[in-house]
Amino acid sequence: MTAATALALNNKQILLGVSGGIAAYKSAEIVRRLQELGASVRVIMTDGACEFITPLTLQALSGHPVHRQLLDEQAEAGMGHIELARWADLLLIAPATADLIAELAQGSAANLLTAVALATPARIAVAPAMNQQMWAHPASQQNIDMLAARGVAVLGPEAGIQACGDVGLGRLLAPEAIADGCAALFASGALQGRRVVITAGPTREPLDPVRYISNHSSGKMGYALTTAALEAGASVTLISGPVNLTAPAGAQLVAVDSAAQMHDAALEHGAGCELFIAAAAVADYRPLLCAEQKIKKQGELITLELTKNPDIVAAVTALATPPAVTIGFAAETEQLEQHARAKLVAKRLTAIVANNVARSDIGFNSDDNEVTLYSADSATRFDKRGKSQLARDLIARFAELVETASAP
Ligand code: CTP
């Protein structure tokens, strides 16, 4: 196994749907293999699947209760089916029986698995497993063609001896091959050979040796964008304020504290890059003076004098060799479009990602986000989804902008 494959599914959230065929017993192995590649896995089983392997097995392996029923009060009170659909970066259905494939092709929402397949914004992959005659039937072939045409990835099946004694095409692909196939789905190559610089997290503005002014930015969005850009083949410099996250493997991390440090690093690395993404929540002001000694307690009132920090992304676009494409973020609590468009112009950005931080279910510390991407002549809405899925969708769009900017 190469180092790249070892990390291929790092931080990925994979929802494994297991349908009812004899190959369902191999799903245990699939969970394991996905986890070995770094993914966290949750499982949905159809009633048929439970005839072949117990939910307890997959619960123990995945570390989470297995989801089974669409109309289950308890499950809906926990992670309901829509939440589950949004949680996933990838819905992998393995094994996918002939019947399940037919249901997917028809858009049926008769059970939890098919309902989630309709509700998820994530990519879907199916690993078919059935008797070779069933696989060869024109009905199965048409159904699978229909799914492929809709962008569903089809992993296998492979040829060989079958549980029923037949020999032919219809066997579930080996768990290793299924996991590798999933990993390949995340690698797009859309930014192959491009140099990308991303700022992320908060900045800390020191008051004295023990105190600072900062904000609640978690850095999750900037780190998810870094992962997505790496998956797209870019070489990525991540300029990060202090966060509780590990830098994605393969990124060049430049760790900074203050806005002044982030400013210097951004100018150094941002010059002439193809894509600069300003995802950091930079403190707008810093204490005018940083006391050399710890400030002692004084009277009832204390006044801090603050001075403006440089606008980092505006300084980057003002460089003699600015990035080909520069993306900003606007976290707003009101008049989203108006404020975002004003920043787009003032900072000379190619586009700006705007989100409403007044909502508690998205933004800053949440795992989900819902944003609109504004450019001079367009507005594209990205509905609520997990930050890593959103990051991939945004990176795909940014890659198109890079492509346009570098066209002769
Ligand atoms: N930004 C930056 N340097 C700053 C302030 C902001 O590079 N000193 C970048 C952020 O990384 C983000 C964009 O500018 O991409 C908008 O940040 P935001 O804080 O929303 O905008 P401000 O210009 O600070 O405006 P305000 O705080 O008044 O809304």
Residues whose N, C-alpha, C, O or C-beta is under 5 A from the ligand:
A	BS01	CTP	A278 A279 A280 A281 V282 A283 D284 N309 P310 D311 I312 V313 I327 G328 F329 A330 A331
